[in-house]
Amino acid sequence: MPKYILTIETSCDETAAAVVTEERQVVASVVASQDELHRRFGGVVPEIASRAHVERILPVIDETLRRAGLTLGQIDAVAVANTPGLAGSLLVGLVAAKALCVAIDVPLIAVDHLQAHIYACRLAAGRDVFPCVGLIVSGGHSSLYRCAGPLDFELLGATIDDAAGEAFDKVASMLGLSYPGGPSIQKAAERGNPTAFNFPRSLLKDEDRLDFSFSGLKTAVRYTLVGPGKPDFGSLKLDPTLVSNLAASFQEAVVDCLVGKAMLCLRKTGLDTLCVGGGVAANARLRQRLEEESARAGITLHIAPLALCTDNAAMGAIAAERFQAGCFEPLDLDVYPGVIRKA
């Protein structure tokens, strides 16, 4: 009989659950998006996100089990993302996971949300992808890891201010584009000139650091539009061509930084495999550039498929590795909203 693991993901604004087997087969996966709740704010509001998780977590778990054709009594372990993320959102998932573990007397497994994004590449590949360099690009994180194995991650670099996804959302808001910013900027950029504006590529030429910085780029877009001060972006009347050129130039700058630092990390570590995950990994221009640069450098590239880029619980299949290794947690497990430096 297969061993079934119920995985729960509530690190930010997606309420998700999945059932995976000990052999990493995804039996069922359900994601409840909160995009509509946060759209008018142009970004995720933590209090709204955590309240929405409270309302949705049990229906999502119930629907996941229904699709899997299983009852709670057939679940052998419960896994939950407890780091990093929004504190209130993480707590909702963790409390639900603990309650289920007590109710059906099964072990609890902790999942690092960022490591799960990289593991999505392993899940999609259907074979071992380790050791590798892991690049996570999402709304809250832009990070580089040395991944010696599925349970051995070392953080090598991260954003020192804004994450790439956050910058996409803020710039989209400035340009009058819809939330979430990644898809809307990509669409606008398709009609634009990526060299129309010479935006900064912070830290790109610093070969001693594997960190990212997107705050200056975001500010450069703002100053190009309105200069310093506190303008009402909603009152701007922007020419569509200008919007497309700004979107394309901004996107190209972000992509240059992400690709450049990933390639630098590969050279520094001597590894020849790159795994990329996170919501921004769905960006078509980023995927294209990664494919081009990896082919040029002889790098084996794995990018999470689109369905596994945004937050989901299927990528929690990394819990199968911990299940097999007997890595279980006590019921006093806590949440850790910040990035854990050592895995």
N, C-alpha and C positions, 0 to 999 in steps of 0.2 A: 504493500500500500504506500502511495506517495505521502510525503509529509507536506502539509500545507501551512504557509505563513501568511497571516493577514498583515499588510503593511499600511501605515497611515502617514499622510503628509499634510501638514498644516503650517508650514514654516512662514508663509507670507499671506497671499490672498487667494490661494487655490485650496479648496477642501477636497482631498483625494484619498482614495483607498484602493488597494489591489490585493489579489490573492496570487501568490507565487508558490511554486513548489521548491523543495530542497534542491532540485536540479535546475533551478532558475527558469522554469517555464511560467509564463504569465498566463494564469487561468482566466482572470477577469480584472478590469481596471476601470475606475469611474473617477471623473474629475468634475467638480462643480466650480465654474469660474465666477469670479466676483467683478469682472471688468465693468459691468454696467453700474455697479454700486460706486465705483471709484472714478468713473469717467468724468463727471462734472468737476472733480477736484484736480484732475490732471495728474494724479498719482495715488498711491495706496495710502489710505488713512488708517493707522493701526487700530484705533478703537472700533471703527466700522468693520475692519477685517476680522477681529477677534469675535465680535458679536455675531457676524455671519457664520463663522466656523461653529459657534455654539448651536446655531439653528440647523446647520447642514450636516454635521458630523455623523449623527446616527442614521439619518436617511441615506447618506452616501455609503456607509458601511453596510447597511441592510441591502441596498441595491447591488453592491459588489458581491455579497454572498449569494444573492438571488441569481446574478448572472453566472457565478461560478458553479451554481447547483449544489452548494454546500450549506450546512448549518454551522452555527458557532461551535457545536460539539465536535465538529470534524477539524477544527483549527488546532494546529500543534504548537504555534508560537505567535506572538503579536510583536511586530516591529514598528517603531515610530521615530520620526525625525525629531531630535531634541536639540540640534544645533546645526548651523547658526540660523538666525531668523528674527522675527518680531516676537518679543517675549510673550505677549498675550496670545498670539496665534499658536506658538509652540506649546503653550500650556494646555490649550484646548485638546490638541492631539494627544499629548502625554497623559492627561487625566483620563481621556477615553481609553487609551491603551492599557493603563494600569487597571482601570475598572474591569475591562474585559479579561485581563490576566487573572485577576482575583476570581471573577465569576466562573471561568471555565478551567481554572487551575493549570495555566500554561506559562512558559517562561517569557520574559520581556527582553526584547532586543533593541538596542539603541542604534540609530542610523544618523550619520553625519550627512546633512543635506547636500553639501558640496561634493563630497566623495560619491554620493549617489548619482550626481550629474555626470561624473566621469564614468561611473559604472554603466550608465546607459549605453555607452559605446561598447562595452563588453557584452551587454545584453543583446544589442543589435548585431554585433559581429558573430555571435554564436560560438566564439572561441576565445582563448586567452589573448589579451592585448597588453599584458604587463611583461616587463617593466615599460613605462612610458612617461612622457611629460603630459600632465593634465592641465588644460586651459579651461577655466570656467568663466563664462561671460554672461551675466544676468543683470536683473534690475538692481540688486544690492551688492553684487560681488564681481570683481574682475581679479582672478587669482591664477597663479601658476604653481603646480605641484610636481614634485618628483614622486612618481607612483611605482614603488618597487614591487608591489603586489596588491591584491584587492583589499588587504587589511593593513597596508603599510604606505601611508601617505605623508610626505614632508612638504610643508608650505615653503615655497622659495620666494614668492613675490605676490604683492596684492596692490590694490588701489590705495593711494595715500589720501584720497579725498572722495570724489564721486565715482561711482561705478559706471560702466559703459551704458547699461540699460537705463539708469537714472538720467544720464546726460541725454539719451535719446528722448525720454519722456519730457524733460524740461525744454529742450530745443523744439520739439514738436509743438509744445504749448506756445512758445514764442512765435512760431510760424503760423499759428492758427490751425494746426493739424490735429487730428483726433487722437485720443488715448486708446490703447497704449501706443507710445511714440515710435517704437521700432518698425512695425508694419507700415505706418503712415509715412514715415520718413523714407523708407525704402521705396514706396510707391511714388512719392514725389521726386525722389532722386533719379528715377528711371528716365525722367524728361529733362534732367539737369546736367550741367557741366561740372564735373568733379574738380576741375582746376580753376573755376571761376573765382574762388576766394582762397587765399593762401593762409589757412588756419594753422595754429601751432600744433606740433606733435610733441607734447611734453614728455621729457625723459627718454625719448626714442633714441637719441644719440649717446645716452649715458650707458656704456656697456658694462659698468660696474654694478648696475642695479637691474633687478627684474620686476620692478614696481611699475604701476600705471598711475596716471593723473589725468583726469578729464575736466576738472574744474576750470582751468584756464581756457580750454577749448570752448566750453559752454559760455564763459564770459566773453570770449572773442566774438561768438555769434551774437550775443546780446548787444555788444558795442557796435557791431556792424549794422545792426538794425536801428538802434535808438541812442547809442552813446550811454554815458554814466547817468545815474539817477534811478528813479523808481517810476518808470512809465507804465501806462495802462496798455498792455499789449493787445487787449481786446479792441482798442480803438484804432489800431493800425490798419491801414488799407494797403495790403501788400500785393504787388504785381505777381501773378502766377509764375512768370519766368524767374523772377527774383527768388521766390520760395523754392522752386525746383533747384536752382543753382546753389542756394544756401544749403538745402538738404543734401545735395550730392557732395558738396565740398566738405560739409560736416561729417557725413558718413565716411568719406574717403579718409579723413584724418583719423577717425576712430579705428577704422580697419587697418590703416598703416601702423598704428601703435600696437594693436592686438597681434597682428601678424609678425611685426618686427620683434617684439619681446618674446613671442613664442619661439621664433627661430633662434634668437639669442639663447634662450633657455636650453634648447636642444643642443646647441653648440657647447654650452658650458657643462652640461651634464654628460655629454657624449652619447645620449640616447638617440634612437632612430625611429621612435614611434611617438606620434602625437595624438592624443584623444581630446576632443573638444565637446563641451556640453554647456547647457544653460540657455535661457530664453533668447539671448542675442545671437547664439549660434544658429538660429533660424534665418539670420540675415543672409540674403542671396549673395550680396557682394562680398561679405566676409568668407562665405563658403567657397566662392570662386577663387579669391586670392589665396586662401589656405591651400586649395588644391594645386594652384599654380606654383606657389613657393615650395610646397612639399615635394612636388614632382621634380622641381629644379634641384632641390637639395638631396634627393634620394630618401625622403622621409616617408614612412608608412603612416597614412592619415586615417583616423576614424573620427567622423563627426556624427553626433547623435542624430537619428532621424527626426524629422520635424515633430512628429507626435511625442517624442521623448525629450524635446528641448525645453519646453515650458514645464513648470512644476507639475509633477505627477507622482503617483505612488508605485507605478510599475518599476521605476528605476530603483525603488527600495528593494529590488531583488538582490541588492548587495547584502541584504540581511541573510540570504541563503548561505553566504560565505561565513558569516558569524554563527549561524545556526550549526553548520557543519563543524566549526571550530569550538563549539560550546561556549561562545562568548555571550553570556546572559547577564542581565542587570538586576540589581535589587530594586524593590518597589519604592525606595526613596530616591530613585533617579530624578535629577533635576534638569531644567532646561538651561542652555548656555547660548544666549542670543548672539554673542560675539564669536568670531572665528577662533577656533582652538589652534594654537600655533603648532602643537605637536599632536599627531594622530595617535 
